[in-house]
């Protein structure tokens, strides 16, 4: 999950060459972030990335400070592992 505006989200997913859906819990605020327990009390989400496989199993969780770039290495490795199963 990312909490960014749509142009930022689109640029990020294009840089990833993502061929899968990416969720940004930007508006309405917090519904998914609340479900995943990453919604701050001031109404914004942590920089939280979750990979959920086709069976609905969470395969990857990475939570960073909102100002920290989480990078892509661990995400790409997890996606390769899921794809290779």
Phi, psi and omega in degrees: 000140176233146175246080179224164174289165186299317177300321178294317178298317180296318178297319180295315182290327176293321177296332177276347188057042185290130175245031182220160181290141177236131182258134169243119181272055185274318181205127002288145187302127159082358185301309181283320178302322178295317179297325181267007175061041177233016179271123177285159181298333179278004172093011174244157182267154169297164172285093188238128178243128177233136170250122180245124182283178184297337179273359180086011179272130176287118184257346184204135174226130178218115183241125181234164169302146184302334181266003183257133176280119183287347182073176186242346188303309182293324179296311181297320178298315179297316178298320177296320179295318179295316182295327183278354184285000000 
